[in-house]
Amino acid sequence: MSYRQRIANGSVALAASGWLVLNMTSPAAADAAASEPVRAAAIVERITGTHDLVPTTAGARDEVGRVVTDTADGKITLAVPAVSDGTVETIAPDGTTMGVALPSTKSVAGVESAAGTIVYPDAAPSTDLSVQPTVDGAVRSLITLKDSKAPANQRFDLDLPAGSELVATADGGYEIVERIDADTSVAIGAIDAPWAKDAAGNDVPTTYRLEGSTLIQQIHVTSDTAFPVVADPRVSFGRGIYVKFNRSETASIAPYSDAASAVVAACQKVPNRVRNIPVRTICRGTLGASSQSVRKTFKDAASQNRCVQIRLPYAPIGVVIGWPEWKKVAC
């Protein structure tokens, strides 16, 4: 059965999940109402593509219709709301949950395309909303500004794990971080750098800012912007551990003449295990290949009376996510 036929029958979403969409009484009424979500999904999928989506036919649903994907960290579960004034939830293998509320001003039923995009047409003034679960366990919460009357500032209320905080990244996004102690913190997820594109495929400048627990995406449209404009906060679970060396610790590692020994000394500050992951061993393995650069960073920082911060990926044994980073920071 085709996507258009499923819409005509009012059965696009999975009834078991509560993702109810259309309930038509005649084919003519079905075609008229179906055209809007089909159009909304097509606009978004033209920009994002569909290569990384979890399609309706993939079978990657649990017993209540939520999207379940296998990742290096285990199974990630994504729960998409039946209506636009709900919350998109991402659930980690250990049960940790992150929620992003869509910037809806009215309750609109979601409609799922064959490719896996759930759309909420006209859920806000001149604005369509969409959600795309992806095969890597992340989720995109998309906004489509249909014309110049659409609000340039879109507000996403966040429900983060207890004890976590958002830390800005250099590219304009945020990492979701839990603090272990004064010098060590663990990144449990991320909000990717914002992006927006207009109808011609041109980049539209866009930025984030925080107001309490609300993420605000500002889309900087001009008189030259071609509508519709699609923009996206992408939220994912991802692991990284940050370790900051104070001034004294930085100075104690700087004199090492042997780069390998400097790495071993630096990794001694890293906790032996975090959530049963051997992060100290990971530290030695991932930094060892760049030991000369690590040693130079400590030496330069000490000479400038600065400190050093190291970021390490961490994951189950045998799996490495991302790349380590080390840099000079203010003390």
Secondary structure, DSSP 8 states (H G I E B T S, - for coil): --HHHHHHTT-SS-GGGT------SSHHHHHHHHHHHHHHHHHHHHHH-STTB--GGG--B-TTS-EEEEETTEEEEEE--SBTTSEEEEE-TTS-EEEEE---SS--B-EE-TTS-EEEEEEETTEEEEEEEBTTS-EEEEEEE-STTS-SEEEEEEE--TTEEEEE-TTS-EEEEEESSSSEEEEEEEE---EEE-TTS-B--EEEEEETTEEEEEE---TT--S-EEEE-EEEEEEEEEEEE-HHHHHHHTT-SSHHHHHHHHHTTS-S-BTTB-HHHHHHHHHHTTHHHHHHHHHHHHHTT-EEEEEEE--STT---S--EEEEE--
